[in-house]
Amino acid sequence: MKLGCCVSMLASDKAGIGYEHTGIFSELGYDYIELPLAQVMSLSDHDFKEMYRKIQGIPVEVCNNFFPAGIRLTGDAFNIDTVSDYAKRAVSRAVEMGVKVIVLGSAGAKNIPDGFSHTKAKEQLIGFLHSLQDIVSAAGITIVLEPLNSAESNFILSLNEAIAVMKEADRKNIKVLIDHYHMRMENEDVSVILKAGSDLRHVHIASKEGRRFPNENDGEDYKSFFAALRDIGYNDRVSIEAYSNNIRDDAKNSASLLRSFIK
C-alpha cells in the first residue's frame, strides 16, 4: 500500500489547498499527496500552474472534495449540463496533475435538500455518475464514492450505502472508498470492509477523537482496520485526512505507525 496525506485540512494558503506543506511529506517519504479539487478549481489558469509548480518533489495521485457546494448534485437546483461541464473542467485539471483517483464525498453539493425525495436524489446522482463515466474513462481516472457521517451529510452515510449506489450506477470507473473517521463516527464495524472486496479503491484515515493524525495512544484499533484491508487483498492508497497542530511531528509519527501495518 502507498501512504499519502490530504493536505487541505492543514492549509494556510488563501485558497485552502494546503500545497505549501507538500515539502514536509516529500521529506518524510510519503508516496503522494491528495489535493482538494474544488479549491484547485477556484484558481485561475495562471495561479493553478504556479501552485502546481510549487509542489515539492511528490506526486499528486488523488484529489478529494470534487464539487463545491454551489454546484448541486441533488435537488431542484440540479442541472446535468452544469454539473457535467464542471466535471469535465475539473477532470482536465486532475489529468494535468497526474491524478489517478477522485473522491466524491462533497457533502455540500450532494446533501439532499429538506423536503426533497431521497429516491429522486439518488436517481439524479446515478444519472450523473453515468455521464461521469464517459468523462473519466478516457483519462484512466477512478471515481470513489465516499461514505460520510450524519453530522456532515444526509446521503451515503455507510459503506453499504455507497456500495449499493455504486452497483446501481454499474459503471467500470465508479468504485468506493472507506474513511476510518467517518466509519467510526457512524459506529460501523470493520467487517463492512469485507463486503467491498475489489471495489474498494481508496482509503482515508484519522482518529475519531478530534479527527487527528493516527498515533498509537489515541485509542483506535488500527490493527483490525488494516487486517480487514489485507483480507480483501487491498493494496492501493491510504491517505491521512486529519487536523494537526504540529504537522511535521504528527506526519512523522503517523508514518511510522501506519507503515508498520501496510508494509
C-alpha positions as CSV (number, residue, x, y, z in Angstrom):
1,M,0.0,0.0,0.0
2,K,1.0,3.6,-0.6
3,L,0.8,6.2,2.2
4,G,-0.3,9.8,1.4
5,C,-1.9,12.8,3.0
6,C,-4.9,15.1,2.3
7,V,-3.2,18.4,2.8
8,S,-6.3,20.7,2.6
9,M,-7.1,20.1,6.3
10,L,-3.6,21.6,7.1
11,A,-4.0,24.6,4.7
12,S,-2.9,28.1,5.5
13,D,-2.9,29.3,1.9
14,K,-5.7,31.7,0.7
15,A,-7.4,29.1,-1.5
16,G,-7.4,26.4,1.3
17,I,-5.4,23.9,-0.8
18,G,-2.5,23.1,1.5
19,Y,0.2,22.7,-1.1
20,E,2.6,24.8,1.0
21,H,3.1,21.8,3.2
22,T,4.0,19.3,0.5
23,G,7.7,19.5,1.1
24,I,7.2,18.0,4.6
25,F,5.6,14.9,3.2
26,S,8.2,14.5,0.5
27,E,11.0,14.8,3.0
28,L,9.3,12.2,5.3
29,G,9.0,9.7,2.5
30,Y,5.2,9.8,1.9
31,D,4.3,8.4,-1.5
32,Y,1.9,11.0,-2.7
33,I,-0.4,13.9,-1.6
34,E,-4.1,14.4,-2.1
35,L,-5.4,17.8,-3.1
36,P,-8.9,19.3,-2.8
37,L,-10.2,19.6,-6.4
38,A,-12.9,22.2,-5.7
39,Q,-10.3,24.5,-4.2
40,V,-7.9,23.8,-7.1
41,M,-10.7,24.7,-9.5
42,S,-11.1,28.1,-7.8
43,L,-7.7,29.1,-9.1
44,S,-7.2,31.0,-12.4
45,D,-5.2,29.1,-15.0
46,H,-2.1,31.1,-14.1
47,D,-2.5,30.6,-10.4
48,F,-3.1,26.8,-11.0
49,K,0.1,26.5,-12.9
50,E,2.0,28.4,-10.2
51,M,0.5,26.3,-7.5
52,Y,1.4,23.1,-9.2
53,R,4.9,24.3,-9.9
54,K,5.5,24.9,-6.2
55,I,4.6,21.4,-5.2
56,Q,7.9,19.9,-4.0
57,G,9.0,16.5,-5.1
58,I,5.9,14.4,-4.5
59,P,3.2,13.3,-6.9
60,V,-0.5,14.3,-6.7
61,E,-2.2,10.9,-7.2
62,V,-5.6,11.7,-5.6
63,C,-8.0,14.6,-5.3
64,N,-10.8,14.8,-2.7
65,N,-13.6,17.4,-2.4
66,F,-14.6,17.0,-6.1
67,F,-17.5,19.5,-6.1
68,P,-18.0,22.9,-4.4
69,A,-21.3,23.4,-2.5
70,G,-22.5,25.8,-5.1
71,I,-22.9,23.1,-7.8
72,R,-25.8,20.9,-6.8
73,L,-25.8,17.2,-7.4
74,T,-29.3,16.7,-5.9
75,G,-32.4,18.7,-5.5
76,D,-34.4,21.2,-7.7
77,A,-31.2,23.1,-8.5
78,F,-29.5,20.1,-10.0
79,N,-28.7,20.7,-13.7
80,I,-26.9,17.9,-15.5
81,D,-25.3,20.2,-18.1
82,T,-23.9,22.5,-15.4
83,V,-22.6,19.6,-13.3
84,S,-21.1,17.8,-16.4
85,D,-19.4,21.0,-17.6
86,Y,-17.8,21.5,-14.2
87,A,-16.8,17.8,-14.1
88,K,-15.1,18.0,-17.5
89,R,-13.0,21.0,-16.5
90,A,-12.1,19.6,-13.1
91,V,-11.1,16.2,-14.5
92,S,-9.0,18.1,-17.1
93,R,-7.0,19.8,-14.3
94,A,-6.8,16.5,-12.4
95,V,-5.2,14.9,-15.5
96,E,-2.7,17.7,-15.7
97,M,-1.6,16.8,-12.2
98,G,-1.4,13.1,-12.9
99,V,-4.3,12.2,-10.6
100,K,-5.5,8.6,-10.7
101,V,-8.4,8.7,-8.2
102,I,-11.0,11.4,-7.4
103,V,-13.1,11.2,-4.3
104,L,-16.8,12.1,-4.5
105,G,-17.9,13.0,-0.9
106,S,-18.8,16.7,-1.4
107,A,-21.5,16.9,1.3
108,G,-22.4,20.5,0.4
109,A,-23.1,19.6,-3.2
110,K,-24.6,16.1,-2.6
111,N,-26.8,16.6,0.5
112,I,-30.5,16.1,-0.1
113,P,-32.4,19.4,0.4
114,D,-35.2,19.4,3.1
115,G,-38.4,18.0,1.7
116,F,-36.8,16.6,-1.5
117,S,-37.3,12.9,-2.3
118,H,-34.5,10.6,-1.4
119,T,-35.4,8.3,-4.3
120,K,-35.3,11.2,-6.7
121,A,-31.9,12.5,-5.3
122,K,-30.4,9.0,-5.8
123,E,-31.8,8.9,-9.4
124,Q,-30.1,12.3,-10.0
125,L,-26.8,11.2,-8.6
126,I,-26.8,7.9,-10.5
127,G,-27.7,9.7,-13.7
128,F,-24.8,12.0,-13.2
129,L,-22.5,9.0,-12.5
130,H,-23.4,7.6,-15.9
131,S,-22.3,10.8,-17.5
132,L,-19.2,11.0,-15.3
133,Q,-18.1,7.5,-16.5
134,D,-17.7,8.9,-20.0
135,I,-15.7,11.9,-18.7
136,V,-13.2,9.9,-16.7
137,S,-12.8,6.6,-18.6
138,A,-10.5,8.0,-21.3
139,A,-8.4,9.7,-18.6
140,G,-8.0,6.5,-16.7
141,I,-9.3,8.0,-13.5
142,T,-11.4,6.2,-11.0
143,I,-14.2,7.9,-9.0
144,V,-14.7,6.6,-5.5
145,L,-17.9,7.3,-3.6
146,E,-17.2,8.4,0.0
147,P,-19.5,7.5,2.9
148,L,-19.6,10.5,5.2
149,N,-21.2,10.8,8.7
150,S,-24.6,12.1,9.8
151,A,-23.0,15.2,11.4
152,E,-22.0,16.4,7.9
153,S,-24.3,14.7,5.5
154,N,-27.7,13.1,4.9
155,F,-26.8,10.9,1.9
156,I,-24.4,8.0,1.6
157,L,-23.5,7.5,5.3
158,S,-22.2,3.9,5.3
159,L,-20.1,1.7,3.1
160,N,-23.1,-0.4,2.5
161,E,-25.0,2.6,1.0
162,A,-22.0,3.6,-1.1
163,I,-21.8,0.0,-2.5
164,A,-25.5,0.0,-3.3
165,V,-25.2,3.3,-5.2
166,M,-22.1,2.0,-7.0
167,K,-23.8,-1.2,-8.0
168,E,-26.9,0.6,-9.2
169,A,-24.8,3.0,-11.3
170,D,-22.9,0.0,-12.7
171,R,-20.0,1.8,-14.3
172,K,-16.5,0.5,-14.6
173,N,-14.8,3.6,-13.2
174,I,-17.2,4.2,-10.3
175,K,-16.0,2.5,-7.1
176,V,-16.0,3.1,-3.4
177,L,-13.8,4.4,-0.5
178,I,-13.7,3.7,3.2
179,D,-13.0,6.5,5.6
180,H,-11.9,5.3,9.0
181,Y,-13.0,8.6,10.7
182,H,-16.5,8.6,9.2
183,M,-16.8,4.8,9.8
184,R,-16.0,5.3,13.5
185,M,-18.4,8.3,13.7
186,E,-21.2,6.1,12.4
187,N,-20.2,3.1,14.6
188,E,-19.6,0.8,11.6
189,D,-17.7,-2.3,12.3
190,V,-14.5,-3.0,10.3
191,S,-16.2,-6.1,8.9
192,V,-18.1,-3.9,6.5
193,I,-14.8,-3.6,4.6
194,L,-15.1,-7.3,3.6
195,K,-18.3,-6.5,1.7
196,A,-16.5,-4.1,-0.6
197,G,-13.9,-6.6,-1.9
198,S,-12.1,-5.5,-5.1
199,D,-14.5,-2.5,-5.4
200,L,-12.7,-0.7,-2.6
201,R,-10.2,1.6,-4.4
202,H,-9.2,4.2,-1.8
203,V,-8.9,4.7,2.0
204,H,-8.9,7.8,4.3
205,I,-7.8,7.5,7.9
206,A,-7.8,9.6,11.1
207,S,-8.7,9.1,14.7
208,K,-12.3,9.5,15.8
209,E,-11.4,11.9,18.7
210,G,-10.6,15.3,17.2
211,R,-10.0,13.8,13.7
212,R,-6.3,13.8,14.3
213,F,-3.3,12.1,12.7
214,P,-3.2,8.4,13.9
215,N,-1.0,7.7,16.8
216,E,-0.5,4.6,18.9
217,N,-2.1,6.2,22.0
218,D,-5.3,7.5,20.5
219,G,-7.5,4.5,21.5
220,E,-8.1,3.4,17.9
221,D,-7.8,-0.3,16.7
222,Y,-5.8,0.4,13.5
223,K,-4.5,-3.2,13.6
224,S,-8.0,-4.6,13.0
225,F,-8.7,-2.0,10.3
226,F,-5.7,-2.9,8.3
227,A,-6.2,-6.6,8.9
228,A,-9.6,-6.2,7.2
229,L,-8.0,-4.4,4.3
230,R,-5.5,-7.2,3.9
231,D,-8.3,-9.8,4.0
232,I,-9.7,-8.3,0.8
233,G,-6.3,-8.0,-0.8
234,Y,-6.3,-4.2,-0.7
235,N,-3.0,-2.8,-1.9
236,D,-3.8,0.7,-3.1
237,R,-3.5,4.1,-1.4
238,V,-4.2,5.2,2.2
239,S,-4.5,8.9,2.8
240,I,-4.3,10.5,6.3
241,E,-7.1,13.1,6.3
242,A,-6.7,14.9,9.7
243,Y,-6.0,18.1,11.6
244,S,-2.7,18.9,13.2
245,N,-1.1,21.5,15.4
246,N,2.3,20.1,14.7
247,I,2.4,18.9,11.1
248,R,5.9,17.6,10.9
249,D,5.9,15.6,14.1
250,D,2.4,14.3,13.5
251,A,3.2,13.3,10.0
252,K,6.4,11.6,11.1
253,N,4.8,9.7,13.9
254,S,1.8,8.6,11.9
255,A,4.0,7.4,9.0
256,S,6.0,5.2,11.4
257,L,2.8,3.7,12.9
258,L,0.9,3.2,9.7
259,R,3.8,1.8,7.8
260,S,4.0,-0.9,10.5
261,F,0.6,-2.1,9.3
262,I,0.9,-1.6,5.5
263,K,4.4,-2.9,4.9
